C-alpha cells in the first residue's frame, strides 16, 4: 500500500479510519481522508470558464506542497448539469491500496444491508410513454438521440454503510471504476461505472465511450449470439457512432494526434454487454487539466444525447425527476496534471436508510419502448445484485419480507 503521510502535527478532523472519498481503477484504489480545502465550482460558471478557479487550485496545491505534501490531489464529483456546483476538495492525505485486497476485506457472502422496500418512482408506463414521445421528437425536430433514465428507491432496515456497499461493488465488479464520493451533508454517491470519460497521463489522453447495450446471459451460446447481434445491430451501432463522433471532435481540438478504431468492440460487465471504442490522443498542450478536458467532453451522447442542447431540453421535459449527481462524473487530478474521471452511472445516492438507484438507456429512432425499459432493468442489476434483488422484480412498491 502506498501512503502519503501528513506533515508533522497535522491530522484530519476526527481522526477518521474510513476514507471520505474512494475511487478504484485498473486494480488500484485511491482512498482520500479529510477535507483540507473545499474547491467547489460550477463547470459552466464564469470562474471555471475564465481560469480563475484553476488559478485558485494551483495556489491551494502550492500551499499543500509548502506544508510537506508531495503531489497533492483534488477529488470529488461533478453533477450532470454543469450549472450546478461540483463537490470537489483537496484531502488532508491519501493512499493507494490493491483493489483485490480491499474487496477481500469483507466476507464474500456479506449482504451490505437488509432491505425493507423497493419502490419504482417512475413506473414502466410512464417511462415507455416518455420513450414514445422522444421517438416523436426525432420525426419533428433535429434531435437524433436522447438518453432517458429512471430512478429506483431502496430503503433498508438500518442505515446504509457506504464502505460496505463499496467493498461489495468491488467484489462483484472488479473491472469497473468503483467509487464513493461525498456530495452533500450525509449523502454519498456510490457506484461501479464501466465508462471512462477521460484519463490524462502526461501528454497522453484516453477516453472509452460506451453506447449500445445488451444484457448478459449465463448461457455461453446465448451470450455468443447476443454479442454477435450487438455488433451487427444497426440501431446500436448508430447510437454508438453518435458518441464516438462527439468524443472524437472534442478531443481533436486538444490533440496533435488522435487514434480512433474503425470498428467498436464489445466489453463485458457482470450484467451487461456494451459496444466500446477506446480513443487515445497526444495533447498539443500538456498543461491542459484533466477536469477541463472532461468538461470539454461532458455531457457526451452516451449520457445525454445529440445534439446536446436539444437532448438536454428533452431530458428536462420527459424524465420527470432531477438527475442531480447521476450521469455526472467522479474522479481525481493531481498537482502534476494527471487525472481520471469516470461517468457516474450504475450508481446510487446513499442517505441514511435510503438509496436512490439510477439507470438510463439511449433512445434513437429505431428504439422500442419495451426494450428500453428492459435495458434499464438490466443496468439496475449492477446495484440490486448487492442485495440479492432482481431488477425486474419491483413493480410499484415492494415490501420486503421480515
N, C-alpha and C positions, 0 to 999 in steps of 0.2 A: 504494500500500500504506500503510495506517495503522499506525503503530508506536507502542507505549507504551514509552518509554525507561526504563532502570533509573536509580535515583538515582546520583549520582556515587559512584564507588568500589565499587558493588555489581555483582557478576557472578554468573550462575548457575553452580553447581558444574560444573567440567569444561569450561565454555565451549562447550557442545554447539551444533552447527549445526542438527540436526534437532529439531523440536519434540517435547515429551513428550506433548502432547495436541493433537488436531486435531478440529474439528467444522465441517462445511460445511453451510450453509443459505442458500437463496434467492440463490445466486450469490456468496456471500462465505464465506471460510474463516477461522475463528478458529484461530490457532496459539499455543499456550502453552508456555513454556520454564521448566524447573526447578521444584522444589517449595520455595516459601518457607515454607509451613506446611501440614502434613497436618491434615485435618479429618474423618477417618473417623468414621462413625456408623452405627448400625443404625436405619433409619427406623421400625421397630416397637419400638424400645427406649425406655426411660424418659427418657433425656436429650433425645431429639428430641421426645417427646410433651409434656414439661413446659416446653419452651422453652429449657432450659439450653444446648443445642447452638447454637441461633440467637444467644443472647447471646454465646457464645464466638466465633461467626463475626463478629458485629458488632465485637467487641473486636479480632479479628485484622484486619478491614478497616481499623479506625481506626489500628492500628499501621502498616499498609502506607501509608495516606494520610499519616501523620506522617513517613514516610520519602520522601515526594515522589511516590508513585504516585497518579495521578489515576484514580479509579474502579477499584479493584482488583476482581478477579473470582475466583469459585470454579468449578472444573471437575471433571469426573470421571464415574464410572459407579456405578450402583446395581444390585445383583443382583435376580433375580426374587423371592427370599424376603427380605422386609423384616426378618426377624430376623437376617440376616447383615449384616456390616459393608459399607457402601458405601466405595468408594475415591475420596475427594474431597480436593482440595488447592487452595491458593492459589498460583498460579505467580509466579515472580520477575518475569516480563514476558510480554506477549502482543502480538500484532499481527494485523491482518486483511489478507487477500490476495484478489484476484479468483480465483474458482474456475476459470474458464476458463484463466487464466494458469498456475495450478498444475497443472491437468490436462495442459496442453500442455508442461510442463517435462520430460516423458519421451517417447520415440518412440511414435507411435500404435500400432505393431505390436509393442511390447515385451511379452513374456510375463514376469510378475513372478517366476516361479520355474519350474524344471523338475521335474515331479512324478515320484516314484518309485513311489507306490502310492496307491490309493484304497480304503478299506475301510468297508463298512456295518456299524457296530457294533450297530445294531438292524435286523434283516432284515425283508423285506417280510411274511413270515408272522407274525412277532411283532407288527409294527405293526398289521396288519389284524386280528389277534386282539384287540389292545387296543381298536381301534375297535369291534369287535363287543361287547366287554364294556362299553364306555361306552354303547352303544345300549341294552344291557340295563339299565344303571343308570337310564336315562330312564324305563323302564317301572316300575321298582321303587322309585325314590326321587324326591324333588322336584328333582333335578338336571335342568336344561334344556339346558345346553351345556357342553362341556369342550373345551379346546384340547389336542390331543396332538401332541407333537413328536418328532423323532428326530435323532440326531447322525450325522455322516458324517466319518470321519477321513481326512485327506490328509497324505501325507508327501512332502517334497521331497528332492532330491539334496543340496541345501545349505540353510543356514538361510534362512527366510523373512525378507524385509526389510519391516516394516510400512509404511514410507514408499512403497515401490514398489507394494505392494498398494493403498494409499490412492490414489495417483495413477491407477492403473488403474481403480479403482472410480469415481473422479470422471469419467474419460473415458467410461465405459460407462453411468453413472447420474447425469447432470448435474442431474436434478431431485430427487435423493434427499438425505436427511440422512446424509452420508458422515462417518465418524468413525474415529478411532484413539485408544484410551484405555488407559493402563496400569492393570492390575487386580491384578497380583501381580508379584513379582520375576521378570523375564524373560518375563512374559506380557502380551500386548496384545490387546485386543478391537478388531477391525476390522470395519466393515460399511457397508452402504448401505441405511439404513432408509427405507421410504416413509411411515412413520407418525409424525405429530407428536402427542405426548401433551399438551403444554401449551406455549404461548408467552405470556409476560406482557410487555406494554409499557405502562408507566404503569398506568392502571386497566383497560386492555383485555386480555382473555384470549382465546386461540383454541385450540381442540382439534380435531383432524381424525382421528377414528377410522375405521378401515377394517375391514371384515369382509364376507365373500362374495367369492370369487375365481374367476378362470378364466385359463388360460394364453393368452398372446398367440399370434397366427398371422402368418406372413409374407404370407398372402393377405388382401387388403383385404376381399374379400367374406366370407371365413370370420371375420375379425375383427369385421366388422359383425354377423354372425349371433351370434357369441359375446357381443358387447356387449348385443344385444337380449335374448338368452336370460338373461344375468346379471341384467339389470334386471327381467325377468319371473319369475325363479326364486323360488318360494315358500320353498324351503329357504334360499337365500342371503339373501333379504330378512328372514326370521325371525332368522337368525344376526346380520345387521346391526342389526336393531332392538334386540336384547338389548344390544349395545354402546352404541348411541346413547342408549337409555333410561338406562343406568347412568352414562354421562358427563353426560347432562342432569341427573340427580338430584344427582350430586356437585358440579357447577358451580353449580347453582341455589342451593345452600346458601351460596355465597360471592358471588353476583351480585345486583345490583339489577335488571339486565336481561339476558336471555339469548335470542339469536336462534338458532333451530334450523330448518333447511329441512324442509319437509314430506316431500320425496322425496330419496332418495340419488342421486348422480351416479356416473359411472364415471371413475376415473383410471387412467392407463396408466404402468407402469414398462417397462423394456426386455423383461421376461419375463412380466409378469402384468397382468391387468385386476382392479381392485378396486372394490367398492361403497364410496363415500366420502360422509361428511357432515361439513361444517365448521361447528362451533358457535362463536359469538362472543358474549362477555359483557362487561359493565361491572361491575367488582368493587365490592362495598359497602365493603370495607376495602382501600384501595390498598396498605397496608403488608404484606398477605399475601405471603409469599415464594413465588417460583416453585417451589421444591422442596417446600414444604408443600402447595401446590396439586397438584403432581404426585403427592405421596403420597396425597392425598385421592382421586385417580383410580385409582391403581395398586393391584392389577392390574386392568385393565379386562377385560371378557369377550372382548376381541379376542385376548388372550394367555393368559387363564386359563379363564374360563367363568362360568356363573351358575347358582345362587347361588355367590358367591365361595368361601366356606368349603368347600362340598361339592365344587366344582370342584378346589380345591387338594388336597383329600384324594384325589380320583380321580386327579389327575396323579401324586401320590406313589405310588399303588398300581399305576398302569397303565404309566407311561413306562419304568421300569426303569433310569433313569440320573438323575444330579443335574444340573439345568439350570445352576446357577451364575449366570453373567452373562447368559446367553441369556434374552430376554424381560424383562429389567430395563429400565433407561433410561440414556441417556448425554446429557450436556448441560452447561450453564453457567448461572451467575447472577452479577449484578454488585452492587456496593455501593449502587446506586440503585434496586434492587428489580426490575430487568428480568431476563429469562432465558428459556431454551428447553431443553426436554427431549424427546428422541425415544425411541421404543421401540427397544431393542437387538434388532432382528430383521434377517433377511438378513445375518447376521454370522458371524464365525468367531473362535476364540481361538487366537492365534499363540503358539507356544512352541518356539523353535529351529527344527528341521526339521519340526515337527508343526503342523497346522492343523485344529482341530475345527470343522466347519460345523454349522449347525442350521437346521431348518425345521419349521414346525408347521401344523396345519390345524384349523379349528373344526368340532367334531363336534356335530351335533344329531340328533334322532330320525330325520330323513329321510336321513341320510348313508349313503353307500356306501363300505365299507372300501377297495375297489379305487380309487375315485375320489379318496379322501382321500390314499392313497399317491401317486397321480399328481400331486396338488396339491403335496405336499411336494417331489416331484422337480422340479416346475417352479420352485418357490421356491428350491431349492438352486442352480438355474442362475445366479442372480444372482452367486454367488461362483465357481462352477465355470467359468462363461464366461471368467473371467480367464485360465484355463489351457487353454482350448480343449477342455475335457472336458464331454461331455453329461451332464446329471443322471441320465438313465435308463440310462447305460452300466454303472455299477458294479453288480456282483452281490453277492458276499460279500467277495471280496478281489481286486483287480486290480493286477497288477504292470505298471507302465508299461514300454513297450519302451525299450531302451537307445538 
